[in-house]
Amino acid sequence: MPYLIAGHPGSSLSDAKQLGEYLEKKHVKVRQVQEFMPIPMTISASMYYTGEDPFTEEKLIFHIS
């Protein structure tokens, strides 16, 4: 059973829509989706708090809905 995390830093609403379309096309039914939570000491938490990719220093675009 797939387990997805939504709202990862740097992802957009367009990304979520593309994933939904892909899953629908492949007939994959998702039962569990978790909203991203920045866990301390992880790269994704660093991205969330600084607003940039730690490897490229590129600014991230956050979409709040």
C-alpha positions as CSV (number, residue, x, y, z in Angstrom):
1,M,0.0,0.0,0.0
2,P,1.5,3.3,-1.0
3,Y,2.3,5.9,1.7
4,L,2.7,9.4,0.5
5,I,4.0,12.6,2.1
6,A,2.4,15.8,0.7
7,G,3.7,19.3,1.0
8,H,7.5,18.6,0.9
9,P,9.6,21.8,0.7
10,G,10.0,22.8,-2.9
11,S,7.0,20.9,-4.1
12,S,4.0,22.7,-5.7
13,L,0.3,22.3,-6.2
14,S,1.1,21.4,-9.8
15,D,3.4,18.6,-8.6
16,A,0.6,17.2,-6.4
17,K,-1.8,17.3,-9.4
18,Q,0.7,15.5,-11.6
19,L,1.1,12.8,-9.0
20,G,-2.7,12.4,-8.6
21,E,-3.1,12.1,-12.4
22,Y,-0.3,9.5,-12.5
23,L,-1.7,7.5,-9.7
24,E,-5.2,7.6,-11.3
25,K,-3.8,6.5,-14.7
26,K,-2.0,3.6,-13.0
27,H,-5.1,2.7,-11.0
28,V,-3.3,3.1,-7.7
29,K,-5.5,3.8,-4.7
30,V,-3.8,5.7,-1.9
31,R,-5.2,5.3,1.6
32,Q,-2.6,7.1,3.6
33,V,-1.2,10.6,3.0
34,Q,0.7,12.6,5.6
35,E,1.3,16.3,5.5
36,F,5.0,17.1,5.6
37,M,6.4,17.7,9.1
38,P,10.0,19.1,9.5
39,I,11.8,16.6,11.7
40,P,14.9,18.1,13.3
41,M,18.3,17.0,11.9
42,T,16.9,16.2,8.4
43,I,17.7,17.9,5.1
44,S,14.0,18.6,4.5
45,A,13.8,20.4,7.8
46,S,16.7,22.6,6.8
47,M,15.0,23.3,3.5
48,Y,11.8,24.2,5.3
49,Y,13.4,26.6,7.8
50,T,15.9,28.3,5.5
51,G,13.8,28.3,2.3
52,E,16.7,27.1,0.2
53,D,18.2,23.9,-1.1
54,P,21.3,23.2,1.0
55,F,23.2,21.7,-1.9
56,T,22.5,24.2,-4.6
57,E,21.6,27.2,-2.4
58,E,18.6,27.7,-4.8
59,K,15.6,29.5,-3.2
60,L,12.5,27.3,-2.8
61,I,9.0,28.4,-3.7
62,F,6.5,27.5,-1.0
63,H,2.8,27.2,-1.9
64,I,0.5,27.6,1.1
65,S,-3.1,26.6,0.5
